[in-house]
Amino acid sequence: MKIPVSSPQRRQNGVAIVVILALLSIMLLYITANVRSLHHLGRELRLLEQRQIQRLERSQTNAPSPATLKVKSAAVTP
């Protein structure tokens, strides 16, 4: 019975495939982490934008009307 001996070339090919698969899996992990971060940042940006819009709407409703400003300025000038 003859046992086949694996050649160094064949072993190197196997190691190269394992290294490529490891690098590919690391790259996929980075891509997944980046997509997740972008998703969370997009949600946070949307929330900040909504808060800013609400704050600006409140400041506009609390601002004095132009007619009130004219009356006050006319009363101050002699």
C-alpha positions as CSV (number, residue, x, y, z in Angstrom):
1,M,0.0,0.0,0.0
2,K,1.5,3.3,-1.1
3,I,0.7,6.4,1.0
4,P,0.6,9.5,-1.1
5,V,3.0,12.2,0.0
6,S,1.7,15.7,-0.2
7,S,4.1,18.0,-2.0
8,P,5.2,21.4,-0.6
9,Q,3.5,23.1,-3.5
10,R,0.1,21.6,-2.5
11,R,0.6,22.6,1.2
12,Q,1.4,26.1,0.2
13,N,-1.7,26.4,-1.9
14,G,-3.8,25.2,1.1
15,V,-2.1,27.7,3.4
16,A,-2.7,30.5,0.9
17,I,-6.4,29.6,0.7
18,V,-6.7,29.7,4.5
19,V,-5.0,33.1,4.7
20,I,-7.2,34.5,2.0
21,L,-10.3,33.2,3.7
22,A,-9.1,34.7,7.0
23,L,-8.5,38.1,5.4
24,L,-11.8,38.0,3.7
25,S,-13.6,37.3,6.9
26,I,-11.8,40.1,8.6
27,M,-12.8,42.5,5.8
28,L,-16.4,41.4,6.1
29,L,-16.3,42.1,9.8
30,Y,-15.0,45.6,9.2
31,I,-17.7,46.2,6.5
32,T,-20.4,45.0,8.8
33,A,-19.2,47.2,11.6
34,N,-19.0,50.2,9.3
35,V,-22.5,49.7,8.0
36,R,-23.8,49.4,11.5
37,S,-22.0,52.5,12.6
38,L,-23.3,54.4,9.5
39,H,-26.8,53.3,10.3
40,H,-26.6,54.5,13.9
41,L,-25.0,57.8,12.9
42,G,-27.8,58.3,10.4
43,R,-30.4,57.7,13.1
44,E,-28.7,60.1,15.4
45,L,-28.4,62.8,12.7
46,R,-32.1,62.4,11.9
47,L,-32.9,62.8,15.6
48,L,-30.7,65.9,16.0
49,E,-32.3,67.4,12.9
50,Q,-35.8,66.8,14.4
51,R,-34.7,68.4,17.7
52,Q,-33.2,71.4,15.8
53,I,-36.4,71.9,13.8
54,Q,-38.6,71.7,17.0
55,R,-36.3,74.2,18.7
56,L,-36.4,76.6,15.8
57,E,-40.2,76.3,15.6
58,R,-40.5,77.1,19.3
59,S,-38.2,80.1,19.0
60,Q,-40.3,81.4,16.1
61,T,-43.6,81.1,18.0
62,N,-42.1,82.8,21.1
63,A,-40.6,85.7,19.1
64,P,-42.4,89.0,19.2
65,S,-44.4,90.0,16.1
66,P,-43.1,92.8,13.9
67,A,-46.1,95.0,14.8
68,T,-45.2,94.7,18.5
69,L,-41.6,95.7,17.7
70,K,-42.8,98.8,15.7
71,V,-45.0,99.9,18.6
72,K,-42.2,99.6,21.1
73,S,-39.6,101.4,18.9
74,A,-42.1,104.2,18.2
75,A,-42.7,104.7,21.9
76,V,-38.9,104.9,22.5
77,T,-38.1,107.5,19.8
78,P,-39.0,111.1,20.7
